[in-house]
Amino acid sequence: MVLQEKTNQLSEKNSCLGEVLIPEEKIRAEVKKAAAQLDKLYDGRPLLLVGILKGSFIFMADLCRELSVPCEIGFITAKSYYSGTESSGKVTVSGELSQDLSKYHLVLVEDIIDTGRTLKEVVRIMKERSPVSVTVVTLLDKPERRLVEFEPDVSLFTVPDKFVVGYGLDCAEQFRNLPCIAEYIPEK
């Protein structure tokens, strides 16, 4: 498989990439299941998918392509990681959705939920705009790192307390292009 070969090549060139935790095929299968769940939930209802940039862009694109219900898309940026492997604890949210959210069922699409602070803040901000409903879909969930009370509505994978990259997730803007989820091990 071409993408698996790419993963192997990147791993060989980068000693900081550890074990592949979630292979590409498993991601694809779970994205299809999540899309089927959303199709059933939102059949015939106005749906707005909102990707939280930058990490969710690959997941959001694949999820959107698997949906059969009509949907609009939008993007916002939310950050708590700036250049390292530890959350700063400070959440910044930027970007504006032009849609009147009171007319939509809002599905927030996230790459990973770690401490929960970022998503809790994003949900709070989105609810202020009175959408019909808010659903949070995350590719990865790391519940053992949670610092605030927050649970996603749909979580494709639970991962251990390791820093991970690939499928849109990065470390200092690197490794988003991996087709799988792999452990990132900082060089010493």
Secondary structure, DSSP 8 states (H G I E B T S, - for coil): -HHHHHHHHHHHH-TTEEEEEE-HHHHHHHHHHHHHHHHHHHTTS-EEEEEEETTTHHHHHHHHHH--S--EEEEEEEES-SSSSS--S--EEE----S-GGGSEEEEEEEEESSSHHHHHHHHHHHTT--SEEEEEEEEE-GGG--S----SEEEEE--SS-EEBTTB-BTTB-TT-SSEEEE----
